Amino acid sequence: MTSSIDKARFLIDMTDAHERVLSSIARPILLAPSKAYSDALAPGIHELGVMLPYTPLHSRLFEYGSPDPMVLTSANQSNEPIAYQDEDAFDRISEIADAFLVGERPIQRRVDDSVVSIRNNAPFIIRRARGYAPSSVATIPYKQPILAVGADLKNTISLAIEGEVFLSQHIGDLGDLETDQAFTETIDDLLSMYAVDPEQLIVAHDMHPEYVSTRHALQIPASKHISIQHHEAHIAAILLEHNMLDRKVIGIALDGTGYGRDQSIWGGEFFIGSVVDGFTRISNLSTVSMPGGDAAARFPVQAAAAYLHDVDPKLLESDPFGFPQRFRDAQAMIKSDLRCLKSSSTGRLFDAAAAICGFTRESSYEGQAVIWLENLACKSQTQTLLHEEPTLDSAFFINELLSRRQSGDTPEDLAWAFHATLAKVLATNAHALSSQYGTSAVALSGGVWQNTLLTKLFTEQLRLDIQVLTANTIPCNDGGISAGQTALASTFNQNFSRLK
């Protein structure tokens, strides 16, 4: 946090669009190219999050001589819910924080800071919370109330009343007692605020039977409970934002994990269809056996084993790779088929690429290896492709990276080549599917599309006659799932057979 726009200019590069967001009434955290390169501030990342005072108390702090800028953060460690009660905060993060900002009035509800960047000269909301939520994000031609409970990661709640879709604040990752409590409190608040009649209510939830959100949704009194596939909800959220519920599109959903209709982990999917008529999965990244399932998201070398299960581990334990024992252990899991899940995840593909390029440690926060890989790619001096094949064979990508690293290519050049090749492959397949199915629009959703470089390279590869639909006000990550669930649930009566 810094006291003014002028001070912010010393920290980040800003356009007029950046300044408008930073100084807006919402006062989000703005991600922008950093000028303040330091290992103490976002090490290895070329962007910095900056915000201005958003309460009178913050302004008074600067007036009375607090450091300018100063690092402010919510009271939680990584992957933990916010501590909103003073004693809880003192207990949990006293070894991290130099000081605590404590108000006189007790806090009633947890609300994170919103996080926004700029794309195509417009706000691109990554985390929708303080300043933006709860607020209306779209309308649907459906009057019956719909409650959508979202996904278990980056959870949000959506409630449609008289066709107006209200998206809650970012709640966080479910599965923790306090976050789960915030989740149920948010549902209760919304239903109470709008005096929703349970006999009229439709409740939409993810298809995953073990999600916390799914189990809770099924306990809510309602006229109907509707199961919505994760990635179809991703694409529906984009069409909802653009008010194109009947638009036929090629949907490309890229993320880390989502429960597929075949009970495997999806995450690199092509769809055809619309919200009104439904979506059909028509193509996907190749499926691999992922050791440990979602646990591989924390250890890039574990993800890499899914694509390199037949490679001699001695090769990857030696220079220039330096893989730890976990890689060998993950290969053994695959060989014995122990706790391995079929997966087409693009997120894990990125993790594996990061491991080949040098990120062999445990990730300390979600998406760290992927962010690191994007930043590494931006340092490339030789911008080439890995290969010219338009293949969706994900193992082919990783084996090409392995071969090129052995041949002496730099990690920076390989990181670029990975992004550029994947972008070209996705665009080539989008072209072919667009011609095959007679549609001129592509909708991009899922957390992987937060990657600015991949999105830019993909868009540059597309023909000019293809419209690219992306997120702005509804997050493209799982924070937008509940909005997409709402859109699809509104078509329930017309499309019962595809949603049951």
C-alpha positions as CSV (number, residue, x, y, z in Angstrom):
1,M,0.0,0.0,0.0
2,T,1.2,3.5,-0.8
3,S,-0.3,6.8,-0.1
4,S,-0.9,8.2,-3.6
5,I,-0.9,7.6,-7.3
6,D,2.3,9.6,-7.6
7,K,4.0,7.3,-5.1
8,A,2.6,4.2,-6.9
9,R,4.4,5.3,-10.1
10,F,7.7,4.7,-8.4
11,L,6.7,1.1,-7.8
12,I,4.9,0.0,-11.0
13,D,4.5,0.9,-14.6
14,M,1.0,2.3,-15.2
15,T,-1.2,3.3,-18.1
16,D,-4.3,5.4,-17.8
17,A,-6.3,2.2,-17.4
18,H,-4.1,1.1,-14.5
19,E,-4.6,4.5,-12.8
20,R,-8.3,4.4,-13.2
21,V,-8.5,1.0,-11.5
22,L,-6.1,1.9,-8.7
23,S,-7.9,5.1,-7.8
24,S,-11.4,3.7,-8.4
25,I,-13.9,3.6,-5.5
26,A,-13.4,-0.2,-5.3
27,R,-9.7,0.4,-4.4
28,P,-8.5,-3.1,-5.4
29,I,-5.0,-4.5,-5.3
30,L,-3.7,-3.7,-8.8
31,L,-1.2,-6.1,-10.4
32,A,1.1,-4.2,-12.8
33,P,4.7,-4.5,-14.1
34,S,7.1,-3.9,-11.2
35,K,9.8,-1.2,-11.0
36,A,10.7,-2.2,-7.5
37,Y,12.6,-5.4,-8.2
38,S,13.6,-7.0,-4.9
39,D,13.9,-10.5,-3.5
40,A,11.9,-9.3,-0.6
41,L,8.9,-8.3,-2.8
42,A,7.4,-11.0,-5.0
43,P,10.8,-12.7,-5.8
44,G,11.1,-13.9,-9.4
45,I,7.9,-12.2,-10.5
46,H,7.8,-9.2,-12.8
47,E,4.5,-7.9,-11.4
48,L,3.8,-6.2,-8.1
49,G,0.5,-5.8,-6.3
50,V,-0.2,-2.2,-5.2
51,M,-3.2,-0.5,-3.6
52,L,-4.1,2.9,-2.2
53,P,-5.8,3.6,1.1
54,Y,-9.4,2.5,1.1
55,T,-10.4,3.6,4.6
56,P,-9.9,6.9,6.5
57,L,-7.7,4.9,9.0
58,H,-5.3,4.0,6.3
59,S,-5.0,7.7,5.3
60,R,-4.4,8.7,8.9
61,L,-1.6,6.1,9.1
62,F,0.3,7.8,6.3
63,E,-0.4,11.3,7.7
64,Y,1.1,10.2,11.0
65,G,4.3,9.0,9.4
66,S,3.9,5.3,8.6
67,P,6.4,3.8,6.0
68,D,5.4,4.7,2.5
69,P,5.0,2.2,0.9
70,M,4.3,-0.5,3.4
71,V,3.4,-4.2,3.0
72,L,-0.1,-4.8,4.1
73,T,-1.7,-8.2,4.0
74,S,-4.8,-10.0,5.3
75,A,-4.3,-11.9,8.5
76,N,-3.5,-15.4,7.3
77,Q,-0.7,-17.6,6.1
78,S,-0.8,-19.1,2.7
79,N,-3.7,-21.4,2.1
80,E,-5.3,-20.5,5.4
81,P,-8.6,-18.6,5.9
82,I,-8.4,-15.0,7.1
83,A,-8.3,-14.5,10.8
84,Y,-10.8,-11.8,11.4
85,Q,-10.8,-11.9,15.2
86,D,-8.0,-10.1,16.9
87,E,-6.8,-12.8,19.2
88,D,-6.9,-15.4,16.5
89,A,-4.7,-13.1,14.3
90,F,-2.2,-12.5,17.1
91,D,-1.9,-16.3,17.7
92,R,-1.6,-17.3,14.0
93,I,0.7,-14.8,12.4
94,S,2.6,-13.0,15.2
95,E,5.9,-14.5,13.9
96,I,5.3,-13.0,10.4
97,A,3.8,-9.6,11.0
98,D,5.8,-6.7,12.3
99,A,2.6,-4.9,13.5
100,F,-1.2,-5.4,13.5
101,L,-3.7,-2.8,12.5
102,V,-6.6,-3.2,14.9
103,G,-9.9,-1.3,14.9
104,E,-12.2,-0.5,17.7
105,R,-15.2,-2.3,16.3
106,P,-15.2,-6.1,15.9
107,I,-15.2,-7.5,12.4
108,Q,-18.4,-9.4,11.5
109,R,-17.4,-11.1,8.2
110,R,-14.2,-12.0,6.4
111,V,-13.7,-10.2,3.1
112,D,-10.5,-10.4,1.1
113,D,-9.0,-7.6,-0.9
114,S,-9.9,-7.7,-4.6
115,V,-7.1,-8.3,-7.1
116,V,-7.3,-6.8,-10.6
117,S,-4.9,-6.5,-13.5
118,I,-5.4,-4.8,-16.9
119,R,-5.9,-6.6,-20.2
120,N,-6.8,-5.0,-23.5
121,N,-7.0,-1.6,-21.7
122,A,-9.8,-3.0,-19.4
123,P,-10.0,-4.4,-15.9
124,F,-9.4,-8.1,-15.6
125,I,-10.7,-9.3,-12.2
126,I,-8.7,-12.1,-10.7
127,R,-10.2,-12.1,-7.2
128,R,-13.6,-10.4,-6.8
129,A,-14.1,-9.3,-3.2
130,R,-13.9,-6.0,-1.3
131,G,-15.2,-3.2,-3.3
132,Y,-16.9,-5.3,-6.0
133,A,-19.0,-7.9,-4.1
134,P,-21.7,-8.8,-3.6
135,S,-23.0,-7.1,-6.6
136,S,-24.9,-7.8,-9.8
137,V,-22.7,-9.2,-12.6
138,A,-25.3,-10.2,-15.2
139,T,-28.9,-10.9,-16.0
140,I,-30.6,-14.1,-17.1
141,P,-34.1,-14.6,-18.6
142,Y,-35.3,-16.6,-15.7
143,K,-37.4,-15.4,-12.7
144,Q,-37.2,-18.3,-10.3
145,P,-34.4,-17.9,-7.6
146,I,-31.2,-19.9,-8.2
147,L,-28.5,-20.4,-5.7
148,A,-25.2,-21.7,-7.1
149,V,-22.6,-22.8,-4.6
150,G,-19.5,-22.8,-6.8
151,A,-16.4,-25.0,-6.6
152,D,-14.3,-26.0,-3.6
153,L,-11.3,-23.8,-4.6
154,K,-11.6,-20.0,-4.8
155,N,-15.2,-20.5,-3.8
156,T,-17.8,-17.9,-4.4
157,I,-21.6,-18.0,-4.2
158,S,-24.0,-16.7,-6.8
159,L,-27.7,-15.9,-6.2
160,A,-30.1,-15.1,-9.1
161,I,-33.2,-13.1,-8.0
162,E,-35.7,-12.0,-10.6
163,G,-33.1,-12.7,-13.3
164,E,-30.4,-10.6,-11.6
165,V,-27.2,-12.5,-10.9
166,F,-25.4,-11.5,-7.7
167,L,-21.9,-12.8,-7.2
168,S,-20.5,-13.0,-3.7
169,Q,-17.1,-12.0,-2.4
170,H,-14.2,-14.5,-2.7
171,I,-14.6,-17.0,0.1
172,G,-11.5,-19.1,-0.4
173,D,-10.6,-22.8,-0.5
174,L,-13.1,-25.0,1.3
175,G,-12.1,-27.9,3.5
176,D,-11.0,-25.7,6.4
177,L,-13.4,-25.3,9.4
178,E,-13.3,-21.5,9.3
179,T,-13.6,-21.2,5.6
180,D,-16.5,-23.7,5.5
181,Q,-18.1,-21.6,8.2
182,A,-17.7,-18.5,6.0
183,F,-19.2,-20.4,3.1
184,T,-22.3,-21.3,5.0
185,E,-22.6,-17.8,6.5
186,T,-22.5,-16.3,3.0
187,I,-25.3,-18.6,1.8
188,D,-27.4,-17.9,4.8
189,D,-26.8,-14.1,4.4
190,L,-27.8,-14.1,0.8
191,L,-30.9,-16.3,1.2
192,S,-32.0,-14.2,4.2
193,M,-31.3,-10.9,2.6
194,Y,-33.6,-11.7,-0.3
195,A,-36.1,-13.7,1.8
196,V,-35.9,-16.6,-0.7
197,D,-38.7,-19.2,-0.5
198,P,-37.2,-22.7,-0.4
199,E,-40.1,-24.1,-2.4
200,Q,-39.1,-21.8,-5.3
201,L,-35.3,-22.2,-4.9
202,I,-33.1,-24.0,-7.4
203,V,-29.7,-25.0,-6.0
204,A,-26.9,-25.7,-8.5
205,H,-23.6,-27.4,-7.5
206,D,-20.5,-29.0,-9.0
207,M,-20.7,-32.6,-10.2
208,H,-17.9,-33.7,-7.8
209,P,-19.7,-35.9,-5.3
210,E,-17.0,-35.3,-2.6
211,Y,-16.8,-31.5,-2.8
212,V,-17.7,-29.7,0.5
213,S,-19.9,-27.4,-1.6
214,T,-21.7,-30.3,-3.2
215,R,-22.5,-32.0,0.1
216,H,-23.7,-28.8,1.6
217,A,-25.8,-27.9,-1.4
218,L,-27.7,-31.2,-1.2
219,Q,-28.7,-30.3,2.4
220,I,-30.3,-27.0,1.4
221,P,-34.1,-27.2,1.2
222,A,-35.0,-26.4,-2.4
223,S,-37.4,-27.3,-5.2
224,K,-34.6,-28.8,-7.3
225,H,-30.9,-29.6,-7.0
226,I,-28.9,-29.5,-10.2
227,S,-25.4,-30.9,-10.9
228,I,-23.3,-28.9,-13.3
229,Q,-20.0,-30.0,-14.9
230,H,-17.1,-27.9,-13.8
231,H,-15.6,-26.9,-17.1
232,E,-19.0,-26.3,-18.7
233,A,-19.6,-23.8,-15.9
234,H,-16.4,-22.1,-16.8
235,I,-17.4,-21.6,-20.4
236,A,-21.0,-20.6,-19.3
237,A,-19.6,-17.9,-17.1
238,I,-17.9,-16.2,-20.1
239,L,-21.1,-16.3,-22.1
240,L,-23.0,-14.9,-19.2
241,E,-20.7,-12.0,-18.8
242,H,-21.0,-11.2,-22.5
243,N,-24.8,-11.7,-22.5
244,M,-24.5,-14.4,-25.1
245,L,-26.3,-17.3,-23.6
246,D,-27.5,-18.5,-27.0
247,R,-24.2,-17.9,-28.8
248,K,-22.7,-21.1,-30.2
249,V,-19.0,-21.2,-29.4
250,I,-15.9,-23.3,-29.3
251,G,-15.1,-23.3,-25.5
252,I,-11.5,-23.9,-24.4
253,A,-11.4,-24.6,-20.7
254,L,-7.9,-24.9,-19.3
255,D,-7.3,-25.3,-15.5
256,G,-5.7,-27.5,-12.9
257,T,-8.5,-29.8,-12.0
258,G,-12.2,-30.4,-12.4
259,Y,-14.4,-33.5,-12.1
260,G,-15.2,-34.8,-15.6
261,R,-18.3,-36.6,-16.8
262,D,-16.2,-39.7,-17.2
263,Q,-15.1,-39.4,-13.5
264,S,-11.5,-38.6,-14.5
265,I,-9.8,-35.2,-13.8
266,W,-10.4,-32.8,-16.7
267,G,-8.4,-29.6,-17.3
268,G,-7.6,-29.3,-21.0
269,E,-11.0,-29.4,-22.7
270,F,-12.6,-28.2,-26.0
271,F,-16.4,-27.8,-26.1
272,I,-18.9,-26.9,-28.7
273,G,-22.3,-25.4,-27.8
274,S,-24.1,-22.7,-25.9
275,V,-25.6,-22.1,-22.5
276,V,-29.1,-22.5,-24.0
277,D,-28.4,-25.7,-26.0
278,G,-25.8,-27.2,-23.7
279,F,-22.1,-28.1,-24.3
280,T,-20.5,-31.2,-25.8
281,R,-16.8,-32.1,-25.1
282,I,-15.3,-32.6,-28.5
283,S,-11.5,-32.7,-27.8
284,N,-9.0,-32.5,-25.0
285,L,-5.3,-32.7,-24.1
286,S,-4.2,-36.3,-23.8
287,T,-4.9,-38.1,-20.6
288,V,-2.1,-39.2,-18.3
289,S,-1.9,-41.1,-15.1
290,M,-1.3,-38.4,-12.5
291,P,0.5,-39.7,-9.3
292,G,-1.2,-38.4,-6.2
293,G,-3.9,-36.6,-8.1
294,D,-4.3,-33.0,-6.9
295,A,-1.3,-33.4,-4.6
296,A,0.9,-33.1,-7.7
297,A,0.0,-29.4,-7.9
298,R,2.3,-28.8,-4.9
299,F,5.3,-30.7,-6.4
300,P,6.1,-29.9,-10.0
301,V,8.5,-32.9,-10.3
302,Q,5.7,-35.2,-9.2
303,A,3.5,-33.8,-12.0
304,A,6.5,-34.3,-14.4
305,A,6.5,-38.0,-13.6
306,A,3.1,-38.4,-15.2
307,Y,4.6,-37.4,-18.6
308,L,8.1,-39.0,-18.1
309,H,7.2,-42.2,-16.3
310,D,9.4,-44.3,-18.6
311,V,12.5,-42.1,-18.4
312,D,15.5,-43.3,-16.4
313,P,15.3,-41.3,-13.1
314,K,19.1,-41.1,-13.0
315,L,19.0,-38.8,-16.1
316,L,16.7,-36.4,-14.3
317,E,18.5,-36.6,-11.0
318,S,21.7,-35.4,-12.7
319,D,22.6,-32.0,-14.2
320,P,21.1,-29.9,-15.6
321,F,17.8,-31.1,-14.0
322,G,18.6,-32.0,-10.4
323,F,15.2,-33.7,-9.7
324,P,14.8,-34.8,-6.0
325,Q,13.8,-38.3,-4.8
326,R,10.1,-37.4,-5.1
327,F,10.3,-37.9,-8.9
328,R,11.5,-41.5,-8.5
329,D,8.8,-42.1,-5.9
330,A,6.2,-40.7,-8.2
331,Q,7.4,-43.0,-11.0
332,A,7.0,-45.9,-8.6
333,M,3.4,-44.8,-7.8
334,I,2.6,-44.9,-11.5
335,K,4.2,-48.3,-12.1
336,S,2.1,-49.8,-9.2
337,D,-0.9,-47.7,-10.1
338,L,-1.0,-46.4,-6.5
339,R,-3.2,-43.3,-5.9
340,C,-3.0,-42.3,-9.6
341,L,-5.8,-40.5,-11.3
342,K,-6.4,-40.1,-15.0
343,S,-6.0,-36.4,-15.9
344,S,-6.0,-34.1,-18.9
345,S,-5.0,-31.1,-16.7
346,T,-3.3,-28.1,-18.3
347,G,-2.2,-26.8,-14.9
348,R,-0.2,-30.0,-14.3
349,L,1.3,-29.8,-17.8
350,F,2.6,-26.3,-16.9
351,D,4.0,-27.6,-13.6
352,A,5.8,-30.4,-15.4
353,A,7.3,-27.9,-17.9
354,A,8.4,-25.7,-15.0
355,A,10.2,-28.7,-13.4
356,I,12.1,-29.4,-16.6
357,C,13.1,-25.7,-16.7
358,G,14.4,-25.7,-13.2
359,F,11.5,-25.4,-10.7
360,T,12.2,-28.6,-8.7
361,R,11.2,-27.4,-5.2
362,E,7.8,-27.6,-3.5
363,S,5.4,-24.7,-4.4
364,S,4.8,-22.5,-1.5
365,Y,1.5,-21.2,-2.9
366,E,-1.0,-22.3,-5.6
367,G,0.2,-21.6,-9.1
368,Q,3.7,-20.6,-8.1
369,A,5.5,-22.8,-10.6
370,V,3.3,-21.6,-13.4
371,I,3.8,-18.0,-12.6
372,W,7.5,-18.6,-12.3
373,L,7.5,-20.3,-15.8
374,E,5.7,-17.3,-17.4
375,N,8.1,-14.8,-15.9
376,L,11.0,-17.0,-17.1
377,A,9.6,-17.0,-20.6
378,C,9.5,-13.2,-20.7
379,K,13.3,-13.2,-20.4
380,S,13.9,-15.3,-23.5
381,Q,16.2,-13.9,-26.1
382,T,15.5,-16.6,-28.8
383,Q,11.8,-17.0,-29.3
384,T,11.3,-20.3,-31.2
385,L,8.8,-23.2,-31.1
386,L,9.4,-26.6,-29.6
387,H,7.9,-28.3,-32.6
388,E,5.5,-27.7,-35.5
389,E,3.1,-30.6,-34.8
390,P,-0.5,-29.5,-34.0
391,T,-0.8,-32.3,-31.4
392,L,-2.7,-32.3,-28.2
393,D,-0.4,-35.1,-26.9
394,S,0.8,-33.5,-23.6
395,A,3.6,-36.0,-23.1
396,F,5.0,-35.0,-26.4
397,F,5.5,-31.4,-25.1
398,I,7.4,-32.5,-22.0
399,N,9.6,-35.0,-23.9
400,E,10.5,-32.2,-26.4
401,L,11.4,-29.9,-23.5
402,L,13.5,-32.7,-21.9
403,S,15.4,-33.2,-25.2
404,R,16.0,-29.5,-25.8
405,R,17.2,-29.0,-22.3
406,Q,19.6,-31.9,-22.7
407,S,20.9,-30.2,-25.9
408,G,21.8,-27.1,-24.0
409,D,18.8,-24.7,-24.6
410,T,18.4,-22.2,-21.9
411,P,15.5,-22.5,-19.4
412,E,14.3,-19.0,-20.6
413,D,14.1,-20.0,-24.2
414,L,12.4,-23.3,-23.3
415,A,9.8,-21.6,-21.2
416,W,9.0,-19.3,-24.1
417,A,9.0,-22.2,-26.6
418,F,6.6,-24.1,-24.3
419,H,4.1,-21.1,-24.2
420,A,4.4,-20.3,-27.9
421,T,4.0,-23.9,-29.0
422,L,1.0,-24.6,-26.7
423,A,-0.6,-21.4,-27.9
424,K,-0.1,-22.4,-31.6
425,V,-1.5,-25.9,-31.0
426,L,-4.6,-24.5,-29.2
427,A,-5.2,-22.0,-32.0
428,T,-4.7,-24.5,-34.7
429,N,-7.2,-26.8,-33.1
430,A,-9.6,-23.9,-32.5
431,H,-9.4,-23.1,-36.3
432,A,-10.2,-26.6,-37.3
433,L,-13.1,-27.0,-34.9
434,S,-14.5,-23.6,-35.8
435,S,-14.6,-24.6,-39.5
436,Q,-16.0,-28.1,-38.6
437,Y,-18.8,-26.8,-36.4
438,G,-19.6,-23.5,-38.2
439,T,-18.9,-21.1,-35.4
440,S,-16.8,-17.9,-35.4
441,A,-16.4,-17.4,-31.7
442,V,-14.0,-18.9,-29.1
443,A,-14.6,-18.6,-25.4
444,L,-11.6,-18.9,-23.1
445,S,-12.0,-19.8,-19.4
446,G,-10.3,-21.6,-16.5
447,G,-7.4,-20.5,-14.3
448,V,-4.7,-21.2,-16.9
449,W,-6.0,-18.3,-19.0
450,Q,-4.9,-15.9,-16.2
451,N,-1.5,-16.5,-18.0
452,T,-1.1,-13.2,-19.9
453,L,1.6,-14.5,-22.2
454,L,-0.3,-17.6,-23.3
455,T,-3.5,-15.6,-23.9
456,K,-1.6,-13.0,-25.9
457,L,0.2,-15.6,-28.1
458,F,-3.0,-17.6,-28.6
459,T,-5.0,-14.6,-29.7
460,E,-2.2,-13.5,-32.1
461,Q,-2.4,-17.0,-33.8
462,L,-6.2,-16.8,-34.5
463,R,-7.7,-15.6,-37.7
464,L,-9.2,-12.2,-37.7
465,D,-12.7,-13.6,-38.4
466,I,-12.8,-15.5,-35.1
467,Q,-14.0,-13.6,-32.1
468,V,-12.3,-14.3,-28.8
469,L,-14.4,-14.0,-25.7
470,T,-12.6,-13.7,-22.4
471,A,-13.4,-12.8,-18.8
472,N,-13.2,-9.3,-17.3
473,T,-15.7,-8.8,-14.5
474,I,-16.3,-12.4,-13.6
475,P,-13.1,-14.3,-12.8
476,C,-12.0,-16.9,-15.3
477,N,-10.6,-19.0,-12.5
478,D,-12.8,-21.0,-10.1
479,G,-14.1,-17.8,-8.6
480,G,-16.4,-17.6,-11.6
481,I,-17.8,-21.1,-11.4
482,S,-20.8,-20.2,-9.4
483,A,-21.9,-17.6,-12.0
484,G,-21.6,-20.2,-14.7
485,Q,-23.6,-22.7,-12.7
486,T,-26.3,-20.1,-12.4
487,A,-26.5,-19.6,-16.1
488,L,-26.7,-23.3,-16.9
489,A,-29.2,-24.0,-14.1
490,S,-31.5,-21.3,-15.6
491,T,-31.9,-23.6,-18.7
492,F,-32.8,-26.6,-16.5
493,N,-36.5,-26.8,-17.5
494,Q,-35.6,-26.6,-21.2
495,N,-32.7,-29.1,-21.0
496,F,-33.5,-31.5,-18.3
497,S,-32.0,-34.5,-20.1
498,R,-28.5,-33.0,-20.4
499,L,-28.3,-31.7,-16.8
500,K,-29.8,-34.6,-14.8
